[in-house]
């Protein structure tokens, strides 16, 4: 029974605590022991906060015994990407430039989760300053993919995905600026939720591109994603009721180009299963995507460089050269070009919003490629560039359009389908995903 706790959903663990079949302190000790004994521990966790976890678990045990639990996830242990500030615990965002950075307070999402009774197991490895979709970090640790230990886990929330996929956290909290929740979720067969900008507070998180940065969970079920979405916002958990969308629109602009055989086959089968369930499916084109994707370099790199310019200019030599070069490319863009790109993006966002109905979802392959081999990324510059661009291509669409997006696993290793909803309509999107997800396990 105890072993099964390591692969249970967060909500199922919460229900076990509720019915007194699981003790929060015993549950936390089980996870801490699993972390300690796991061969990939040091490639997943940057630091394990055992003292904090046990203190929080003891308090959760007392609440369970006195029938004063704070909600469904009270007493459930999760991990945190190492860009969320944690009081008196190093938060270095996977970057040597931030070595020794120890905040005084918790980030707001961590504070909200703690207030809900959740247990902080520790901080997880990530791409440097979250600026890569691959999860390769030679300057700290590179988390492996659960399906191929010689491949990367995806980034930048690589350790967050690894902690869940390898059974050493009930869920992981990450961030997503261009795909950093969805890529590692996809490659490690997890559910990942990218939220709309400003739905979850960024206060106390190390920034990359604040206009695009979002917070979201990597987990084992749509129900977990829904519950954690509420918790991270500091709100009571609302029950999730599946509701099929009116239409599933298959995006055929950019998203279906150059998709590898395995992801394309899995996606096509998934679309077939959705159609066979009675949900209307049709392909849609949105040529304007070509325009905003061409502006992505200006939008992301200009903001990222501006955020870190002073430190990059003085201590950039401490970074992996490929990440450093990507940051520095933002220096070349004029502010006038950056502002003009934003003007174009706002206009196209409005046009997209008019195209998609309130009961529609838009579907696309979560990643056009499978996880690249770590050795190839380290030794082949062209391979690294191509892999990083392709990994981020489909996920970046959701960030540019400022949409909530859920990636669901498709049964085939490291293959996923992304379901995009309307801005700030996470609750409805999650209801739709709860109806779609069971279809994907039966085709």
For each residue, the residues with C-beta under 8 A, 3 or more apart:
1: 4 5
2: 5 26 30
3: 6
4: 1 7 8
5: 1 2 8 13 16 22 27 30 31
6: 3 30 31 34 167 168
7: 4 167 220
8: 4 5 12 13 16 170 220
9: 12 13 170 219 220 221 223 224
10: 13 14 73 76 78 170 171 219 220 221 224 227 228
11: 14 15 72 73 221 223 224 227
12: 8 9 15 16
13: 5 8 9 10 16 17 22 27 75 76 170
14: 10 11 17 18 71 72 73 74 75 76 227
15: 11 12 18 19 72
16: 5 8 12 13 19 21 22
17: 13 14 20 22 23 24 27 60 64 69 74 75 76
18: 14 15 64 69 72
19: 15 16
20: 17 64
21: 16
22: 5 13 16 17 26 27 75
23: 17 26 27 61 64
24: 17 27 28 57 60 61 64 74 75 76 119
25: 28 29 54 57 58 60 61
26: 2 22 23 29 30
27: 5 13 17 22 23 24 30 31 57 75 76 77
28: 24 25 31 32 53 54 56 57 75 77 119 121
29: 25 26 32 33 54 57
30: 2 5 6 26 27 33 34
31: 5 6 27 28 34 35 53 77 121 168 169 170
32: 28 29 35 36 48 50 53 54 121
33: 29 30 36 37
34: 6 30 31 37 38 167 168
35: 31 32 38 41 45 48 121 122 168
36: 32 33 41 48
37: 33 34 41
38: 34 35 41 44 166 168
39:
40: 43 44 143 144 149 162 166
41: 35 36 37 38 44 45 48 168
42: 45 141
43: 40 125 141 142 143 144 159 162
44: 38 40 41 124 125 141 143 159 162 163 166 168
45: 35 41 42 48 79 121 122 123 124 125 159 163 168
46: 82 90 92 94 122 123 124 125 140 141 159
47: 82 89 90 122 123
48: 32 35 36 41 45 53 121 122
49: 52 53 86 89 120 121 122 123
50: 32 53 54 122
51: 54 55
52: 49 55 56 89 120
53: 28 31 32 48 49 50 56 57 77 119 120 121 122
54: 25 28 29 32 50 51 57 58
55: 51 52 58 59
56: 28 52 53 59 60 114 117 118 119 120
57: 24 25 27 28 29 53 54 60 61 75 77 119
58: 25 54 55 61 62
59: 55 56 62 63 117
60: 17 24 25 56 57 63 64 69 74 75 117 119
61: 23 24 25 57 58 64 65 75
62: 58 59 65 66
63: 59 60 66 68 69 70 74 75 117
64: 17 18 20 23 24 60 61 67 69 74 75
65: 61 62
66: 62 63
67: 64
68: 63
69: 17 18 60 63 64 74 75 117
70: 63 74 115 116 117
71: 14 74 116 117 231 236 237
72: 11 14 15 18 227 237
73: 10 11 14 76 116 117 118 227 228 231 237
74: 14 17 24 60 63 64 69 70 71 116 117 118
75: 13 14 17 22 24 27 28 57 60 61 63 64 69 117 118 119
76: 10 13 14 17 24 27 73 117 118 119 170 171
77: 27 28 31 53 57 118 119 120 121 169 170
78: 10 113 118 119 120 121 169 170 171 172 173 228
79: 45 121 122 123 124 159 160 163 164 168 169 171 172 173
80: 84 86 110 120 122 123 124 160 172 173
81: 84 123 124 126 156 157 159 160 172 173 174 175
82: 46 47 90 91 92 93 94 123 124 125 126 159
83: 91 93 94 126 129 130 175 205 206
84: 80 81 91 106 107 109 110 123 173 204 205 206
85: 91 103 105 106 107 110 204 205 206
86: 49 80 89 91 103 106 107 110 120 123
87: 103 104 105 106
88: 102 103 104
89: 47 49 52 86 102 103 123
90: 46 47 82 100 101 102 123
91: 82 83 84 85 86 98 101 102 103 123 206
92: 46 82 95 96 98 99 100 101
93: 82 83 98 126 128 129 130 206
94: 46 82 83 125 126 127 128 129 130 137 139 140 156
95: 92 98 99 128 129 139 140 318 319
96: 92 99 139 140 318 319
97: 129 311 312 315 316 318 319
98: 91 92 93 95 101 206
99: 92 95 96
100: 90 92
101: 90 91 92 98
102: 88 89 90 91
103: 85 86 87 88 89 91 106 204
104: 87 88
105: 85 87 111 204
106: 84 85 86 87 103 110 111 114 204
107: 84 85 86 110 111 201 203 204 205
108: 111 112 201 202 203 204 234
109: 84 112 113 173 200 201 204 205 215 232
110: 80 84 85 86 106 107 113 114 120 173 204
111: 105 106 107 108 114 115 204
112: 108 109 115 116 201 231 232 233 234
113: 78 109 110 116 118 120 173 231 232
114: 56 106 110 111 117 118 120
115: 70 111 112 234
116: 70 71 73 74 112 113 231
117: 56 59 60 63 69 70 71 73 74 75 76 114
118: 56 73 74 75 76 77 78 113 114 231
119: 24 28 53 56 57 60 75 76 77 78
120: 49 52 53 56 77 78 80 86 110 113 114
121: 28 31 32 35 45 48 49 53 77 78 79 163 168 169
122: 35 45 46 47 48 49 50 53 79 80
123: 45 46 47 49 79 80 81 82 84 86 89 90 91
124: 44 45 46 79 80 81 82 143 157 158 159 160 162 163 172
125: 43 44 45 46 82 94 137 140 141 142 143 158 159 162
126: 81 82 83 93 94 130 135 137 155 156 157 158 159 160 174
127: 94 130 131 132 133 134 135 136 137 155 156 158 180 323
128: 93 94 95 131 132 137 139 140 319 320 323
129: 83 93 94 95 97 206 208 304 308 323 327
130: 83 93 94 126 127 155 156 157 175 177 180 206 208
131: 127 128 156 208 304 323 326 327
132: 127 128 135 136 155 156 322 323 326 388
133: 127 154 155 156 178 179 180 183 388 391 392 395
134: 127 152 154 155 372 377 384 387 388 391
135: 126 127 132 142 143 152 153 154 155 156 157 158 183 184
136: 127 132 142 152 155 320 374 377 378 384
137: 94 125 126 127 128 140 141 142 155 158 320
138: 142 320 378
139: 94 95 96 128 318 319 320
140: 46 94 95 96 125 128 137
141: 42 43 44 46 125 137 159
142: 43 125 135 136 137 138 152 153 158 374
143: 40 43 44 124 125 135 152 153 158 159 161 162
144: 40 43 148 149 150 151 152 153 162 374
145: 148 149 151 152 153 154 187 188 371 414
146: 153 161 162 165 166 188 189
147: 151 187 188 189 371 413 414
148: 144 145 151 371 373 414
149: 40 144 145
150: 144 373 374 375
151: 144 145 147 148 187 370 371 372 373 374
152: 134 135 136 142 143 144 145 155 158 187 371 372 373 374 377
153: 135 142 143 144 145 146 158 159 161 162 165 184 187 188 371
154: 133 134 135 145 157 158 161 183 184 185 186 187 188 367 371 391
155: 126 127 130 132 133 134 135 136 137 152 158 180 183 184
156: 81 94 126 127 130 131 132 133 135 174 175 177 180
157: 81 124 126 130 135 154 160 161 172 174 175 176 180 181 184 218
158: 124 125 126 127 135 137 142 143 152 153 154 155 161 162 184
159: 43 44 45 46 79 81 82 124 125 126 141 143 153 162 163 172
160: 79 80 81 124 126 157 163 164 172 173 174 181 184 218
161: 143 146 153 154 157 158 164 165 172 174 184 185 187 188 190 192 218
162: 40 43 44 124 125 143 144 146 153 158 159 165 166 184 188
163: 44 45 79 121 124 159 160 166 168 169 172
164: 79 160 161 167 169 170 171 172 188 190 218 219 220
165: 146 153 161 162 188 189 190
166: 38 40 44 146 162 163
167: 6 7 34 164
168: 6 31 34 35 38 41 44 45 79 121 163
169: 31 77 78 79 121 163 164 172
170: 8 9 10 13 31 76 77 78 164 219 220
171: 10 76 78 79 164 217 218 219 220 224 228
172: 78 79 80 81 124 157 159 160 161 163 164 169 217 218 219
173: 78 79 80 81 84 109 110 113 160 215 216 217 218 228 232
174: 81 126 156 157 160 161 180 181 184 192 215 216 217 218
175: 81 83 130 156 157 180 181 205 208 213 214 215 216
176: 157 179 180 181 182 192 194 195 213 214 215 216 395 399
177: 130 156 180 208 209 212 213 214 300 399
178: 133 212 296 300 392 395 396 399
179: 133 176 182 183 194 391 392 394 395 396 399
180: 127 130 133 155 156 157 174 175 176 177 183 184
181: 157 160 174 175 176 184 185 192 193 194 214 216 217 218 407
182: 176 179 185 186 192 194 366 367 395 398 405 407 416 418
183: 133 135 154 155 179 180 186 187 366 367 391 392 395
184: 135 153 154 155 157 158 160 161 162 174 180 181 187 188 190 192 218
185: 154 161 181 182 188 190 191 192 218 366 407 416
186: 154 182 183 189 190 192 366 367 407 409 414 415 416
187: 145 147 151 152 153 154 161 183 184 367 370 371 414
188: 145 146 147 153 154 161 162 164 165 184 185 218 414
189: 146 147 165 186 409 413 414 416
190: 161 164 165 184 185 186 218 219 220 409
191: 185 218 219 220 221 222 224 225 406 407 408 409 437
192: 161 174 176 181 182 184 185 186 216 217 218 219 225 406 407
193: 181 216 217 219 225 228 229 404 405 406 426 430
194: 176 179 181 182 214 216 395 398 399 403 404 405 406 407
195: 176 199 200 214 215 216 229 404 426
196: 199 214 402 403 404 423 424 425 426
197: 211 212 213 214 402
198:
199: 195 196 214 229 233 404 424 426
200: 109 195 214 215 216 229 232 233
201: 107 108 109 112 204 215 233
202: 108 205 207 210 213 214 215
203: 107 108
204: 84 85 103 105 106 107 108 109 110 111 201
205: 83 84 85 107 109 175 202 213 215
206: 83 84 85 91 93 98 129 130
207: 202 210 213 307
208: 129 130 131 175 177 212 213 304 307
209: 177 212 213 299 300 303 304 307
210: 202 207 213 303 307
211: 197 303
212: 177 178 197 208 209 299 300 303 399
213: 175 176 177 197 202 205 207 208 209 210
214: 175 176 177 181 194 195 196 197 199 200 202 399
215: 109 173 174 175 176 195 200 201 202 205 232
216: 173 174 175 176 181 192 193 194 195 200 225 229 232
217: 171 172 173 174 181 192 193 224 225 228 229 232
218: 157 160 161 164 171 172 173 174 181 184 185 188 190 191 192
219: 9 10 164 170 171 172 190 191 192 193 224 225 228
220: 7 8 9 10 164 170 171 190 191 224
221: 9 10 11 191 224 225 437
222: 191 225 226 240 406 408 430 433 434 437
223: 9 11 226 227 240 434
224: 9 10 11 171 191 217 219 220 221 227 228
225: 191 192 193 216 217 219 221 222 228 229 406 430 433
226: 222 223 229 230 237 238 240 427 430 434
227: 10 11 14 72 73 223 224 230 231 237 240
228: 10 73 78 171 173 193 217 219 224 225 231 232
229: 193 195 199 200 216 217 225 226 232 233 426 430
230: 226 227 233 235 236 237 238
231: 71 73 112 113 116 118 227 228 234 235 237
232: 109 112 113 173 200 215 216 217 228 229
233: 112 199 200 201 229 230
234: 108 112 115 231
235: 230 231 238
236: 71 230
237: 71 72 73 226 227 230 231
238: 226 230 235 427
239:
240: 222 223 226 227 430 431 434
241: 431 434
242: 431 434 435 438
243: 428 431 432 434 435
244: 277 278 279 432 435 436
245: 248 279 359 360 361 432 435 436
246: 279 280 357 359 360
247: 279 280 281 282 357 359 360 361
248: 245 271 274 275 279 280 281 360 361 362 363 419 436
249: 281 282 283 284 356 360 361 362 363
250: 256 271 281 282 283 284 362 363 364
251: 254 255 256 283 284 286 362 363 364 397 420
252: 255 256 283 284 285
253: 284 285 286 287 289 290
254: 251 257 289 290 293 393 394 397
255: 251 252 364 365 368 393 394 397
256: 250 251 252 259 264 364 365
257: 254 368
258: 368 390
259: 256 263 264 267 365 368 369
260: 263 264 368 369 370
261: 264 265
262: 265 266 370 412 413 414 415
263: 259 260 266 267 365 366 367 368 369 370 412 415 416
264: 256 259 260 261 267 268 365
265: 261 262 268 269 412
266: 262 263 269 270 410 411 412 415 417
267: 259 263 264 270 271 364 365 410 415 417
268: 264 265 271 272
269: 265 266 272 273 410 443
270: 266 267 273 274 363 410 417 439 440 443
271: 248 250 267 268 274 275 281 363
272: 268 269 275 276 443
273: 269 270 276 277 439 440 442 443
274: 248 270 271 277 279 281 363 436 439
275: 248 271 272 279 280 281
276: 272 273
277: 244 273 274 439
278: 244
279: 244 245 246 247 248 274 275 436
280: 246 247 248 275
281: 247 248 249 250 271 274 275
282: 247 249 250
283: 249 250 251 252
284: 249 250 251 252 253 355 362
285: 252 253
286: 251 253 289 352 355
287: 253 290 291
288: 291 292 348 351 352
289: 253 254 286 292 293 397
290: 253 254 287 293 294
291: 287 288 294 295 344 348
292: 288 289 295 296 344 345 348 400 401
293: 254 289 290 296 393 396 397 400
294: 290 291 297
295: 291 292 298 299 341 344 345
296: 178 292 293 299 300 396 400
297: 294 300 301 329 333
298: 295 301 302 333 337 338 341
299: 209 212 295 296 302 303 338 341 342 345 400
300: 177 178 209 212 296 297 303 304 330
301: 297 298 304 305 326 327 329 330 333
302: 298 299 305 306 330 333 335 337 338
303: 209 210 211 212 299 300 306 307 330 338
304: 129 131 208 209 300 301 307 308 326 327 330
305: 301 302 308 309 312 327 328 329 330 331
306: 302 303 309 330
307: 207 208 209 210 303 304
308: 129 304 305 311 312 327
309: 305 306 312 313 331
310: 313 314
311: 97 308 314 315 316
312: 97 305 308 309 315 316 319 324 327 328
313: 309 310 316
314: 310 311
315: 97 311 312 318
316: 97 311 312 313 319 324 327 328
317: 324
318: 95 96 97 139 315
319: 95 96 97 128 139 312 316 323 324 327
320: 128 136 137 138 139 323 324
321: 324 325
322: 132 325 326 381 384 388
323: 127 128 129 131 132 319 320 326 327
324: 312 316 317 319 320 321 327 328
325: 321 322 328 329
326: 131 132 301 304 322 323 329
327: 129 131 301 304 305 308 312 316 319 323 324 330
328: 305 312 316 324 325 331
329: 297 301 305 325 326 332
330: 300 301 302 303 304 305 306 327 333
331: 305 309 328
332: 329
333: 297 298 301 302 330 337 338
334: 337 338
335: 302 338 339
336: 339 340
337: 298 302 333 334 340 341
338: 298 299 302 303 333 334 335 341 342
339: 335 336 342 343
340: 336 337 343 344
341: 295 298 299 337 338 344 345
342: 299 338 339 345 346
343: 339 340 346 347
344: 291 292 295 340 341 347 348
345: 292 295 299 341 342 348 349 400
346: 342 343 349 350
347: 343 344 350 351
348: 288 291 292 344 345 351 352 401
349: 345 346 352 353 401 402
350: 346 347 353 354
351: 288 347 348 354 355
352: 286 288 348 349 355 356 401
353: 349 350 356 422 423
354: 350 351
355: 284 286 351 352
356: 249 352 353 360 362 422
357: 246 247 360
358: 422 425 428
359: 245 246 247
360: 245 246 247 248 249 356 357
361: 245 247 248 249 419 420 421 429 432 436
362: 248 249 250 251 284 356 419 420
363: 248 249 250 251 270 271 274 417 418 419 420
364: 250 251 255 256 267 394 397 417 418 420
365: 255 256 259 263 264 267 368 394 415 416 417 418
366: 182 183 185 186 263 394 395 407 415 416 417 418
367: 154 182 183 186 187 263 370 390 391 394 395 414 415 416
368: 255 257 258 259 260 263 365 390 393 394
369: 259 260 263 372 387 390 391
370: 151 187 260 262 263 367 413 414 415
371: 145 147 148 151 152 153 154 187 414
372: 134 151 152 369 376 377 383 387 391
373: 148 150 151 152 376 377
374: 136 142 144 150 151 152 377 378
375: 150 378 379
376: 372 373 379 380 383 384
377: 134 136 152 372 373 374 380 383 384 387
378: 136 138 374 375 384
379: 375 376
380: 376 377 383 384
381: 322 384 385
382: 385 386
383: 372 376 377 380 386 387
384: 134 136 322 376 377 378 380 381 387 388
385: 381 382 388 389
386: 382 383 389 390
387: 134 369 372 377 383 384 390 391
388: 132 133 134 322 384 385 391 392
389: 385 386 392 393
390: 258 367 368 369 386 387 393
391: 133 134 154 179 183 367 369 372 387 388 395
392: 133 178 179 183 388 389 395 396
393: 254 255 293 368 389 390 396 397
394: 179 254 255 364 365 366 367 368 397 418
395: 133 176 178 179 182 183 194 366 367 391 392 398 399 405 418
396: 178 179 293 296 392 393 399 400
397: 251 254 255 289 293 364 393 394 400 401 420
398: 182 194 395 401 402 403 404 405 418 420
399: 176 177 178 179 194 212 214 395 396 402
400: 292 293 296 299 345 396 397
401: 292 348 349 352 397 398 420
402: 196 197 349 398 399 423
403: 194 196 398 420 421 422 423
404: 193 194 195 196 199 398 420 421 422 423 424 425 426 429
405: 182 193 194 395 398 418 419 420 421 429
406: 191 192 193 194 222 225 418 419 429 430 433
407: 181 182 185 186 191 192 194 366 416 417 418 419
408: 191 222 416 417 419 433 436 437 440
409: 186 189 190 191 415 416 440
410: 266 267 269 270 415 416 417 440
411: 266 415 440 441 443
412: 262 263 265 266 415
413: 147 189 262 370
414: 145 147 148 186 187 188 189 262 367 370 371
415: 186 262 263 266 267 365 366 367 370 409 410 411 412
416: 182 185 186 189 263 365 366 367 407 408 409 410
417: 266 267 270 363 364 365 366 407 408 410 440
418: 182 363 364 365 366 394 395 398 405 406 407
419: 248 361 362 363 405 406 407 408 429 432 433 436
420: 251 361 362 363 364 397 398 401 403 404 405 429
421: 361 403 404 405 425 426 428 429 432
422: 353 356 358 403 404 425 428 429
423: 196 353 402 403 404
424: 196 199 404
425: 196 358 404 421 422 428 429
426: 193 195 196 199 229 404 421 429 430
427: 226 238 430 431
428: 243 358 421 422 425 431 432
429: 361 404 405 406 419 420 421 422 425 426 432 433
430: 193 222 225 226 229 240 406 426 427 433 434
431: 240 241 242 243 427 428 434 435
432: 243 244 245 361 419 421 428 429 435 436
433: 222 225 406 408 419 429 430 436 437
434: 222 223 226 240 241 242 243 430 431 437
435: 242 243 244 245 431 432 438 439
436: 244 245 248 274 279 361 408 419 432 433 439 440
437: 191 221 222 408 433 434 440 441
438: 242 435 441 442
439: 270 273 274 277 435 436 442 443
440: 270 273 408 409 410 411 417 436 437 443
441: 411 437 438
442: 273 438 439
443: 269 270 272 273 411 439 440
